[in-house]
């Protein structure tokens, strides 16, 4: 799946491989600029305006429902 999330402030591409984050995946693809986005990765903005990814503080199964 592709995401247009702007994560370069805190994360290198290699840091994201196999990283478990909170995301919404059952959304239709959407064009953002010249990119097709297929997943909504959730994060918050830190005091410097950079995105910090949301993660679970306990083990949860991949694909678990977000409440």
RAVENBEL-V71036 format. One record per run of one state. SS is the DSSP state (A for helix, B for strand, O for the rest). FROM is the first residue (numbers start at 1). LEN is the number of residues. If there is no record, write none. Layout:
[[SS,FROM,LEN] [SS,FROM,LEN]]
This chain:
[[O,1,12] [A,13,4] [O,17,6] [B,23,2] [O,25,5] [B,30,3] [O,33,2] [B,35,3] [O,38,2] [B,40,2] [O,42,1] [B,43,3] [O,46,5] [B,51,3] [O,54,14]]
